[in-house]
Amino acid sequence: MTISDRSAAMAAFLNAAGWGDAEQQPLPGDASTRRYVRLTRGEAKAMLMDAPASAEAPACPPDASPDERVALGYNAVARLAGANLAAFAGLADALGERGFSAPTILASDLAEGFLLLEDLGDDLIARLLPGTLHEGTLYGKAVDVLAAIYRSSFPATVERDGQSWPLLRYDTTALMAEADLFLDWFLGKHVGAGLDEAARDDWHAIWARAFERLDHCAPGLVLRDFHAENLIFLPDREGEAAIGLLDFQDAVMGHPAYDLVSLIEDARRNVERKLAVPLKARFIAQAGIEDAAGFDAAYAVVGAQRNAKILGIFVRLAMRDGKQNYLDLLPRVARHFVADLQHPALMPLHMWVKAHAPQVFAEAHK
């Protein structure tokens, strides 16, 4: 589809939804292939999500084997939704039904790749800090949301407009593929270091043992990108509804520490170090986690996995997609990764990194 064809399809969607005469303000792009346009019509506002289905590799079929997922591409391997709007729309409905502030879907055309969303405003937590509100207060509210999501039950499949999207497990295949981005992009492309087959096999064996620590508690809904740039403060709403959720289409069922790591070990901003311990304790208490030590070990494992993944993704965004600004974020992510490696549960991984990827320690000191 050409740009003019896409523009015509968007105009037709907005006309059908009654927003054809709205003023349009495109928002800056991010790391995704989605495009957002703010719509203003008098006092009313809405947000258009434009996600053409052809923009990304296909998502993961529920019954696909690991080999079949590899053949389909990275989205299937890592269990990402890609441009499948049934995932976002179905999850938005499911979260909203449980009292969370996901954007209300005002109109949809899943086949064409358009959603008209409630506009939750501009008060991203990342923009409010530092400011009049204390960082600990805002982050405490975000932790309360995570605990409430973990306490909530979700269906095996969410639906919207006759289309369904399964909430799959964040399985070892997905976790390992993401961790491998560190080898292929940070180590291979950014550092320019190669690995022999034995070293790569050791990497996989170490992670496989580490991932066993993620079975210590029941899985819950993992939004996967829960951080200050994706959370909006809504002071007029009460309880968990006071935090608006923006990015959740890649949600899976996994360990509850994952989104907590995303929040505290933020790749884009420095969170006060003294907040980490009380925020973790707050989540453990509110989520009803009984094994605090086991949770702490799992937190280190998913923290290391997530930060290894992000180091690879940011290099990929810079080298493949020309988004050089992501290289500026590498030192902070490397510091998170190195800090996670200090946990005793990750001693074998720490030793592997010292032997085969010492450059990440230098990155962490920049």
Secondary structure, DSSP 8 states (H G I E B T S, - for coil): --HHHHHHHHHHHHHHHT-TTSEEEE----SSS-EEEEEEETTEEEEEEE--GGGS-----TT--HHHHHHH-HHHHHT--TT-HHHHHHHHHHHHHTT-B---EEEEETTTTEEEEE---S-BHHHH-SSSS-HHHHHHHHHHHHHHHHHS---SEEEETTEEEE--B--HHHHHHHHHHIIIIIIIIII-----HHHHHHHHHHHHHHHGGGGSS--EEE-S--SGGGEEE-TTS-GGGGEEE---TT-EEE-THHHHHHHHS-SSS---HHHHHHHHHHHHHHHT-S-HHHHHHHHHHHHHHHHHHHHHHHHHHHHTT--GGGGGGHHHHHHHHHHHTTSGGGHHHHHHHHHH-THHHHHHT-
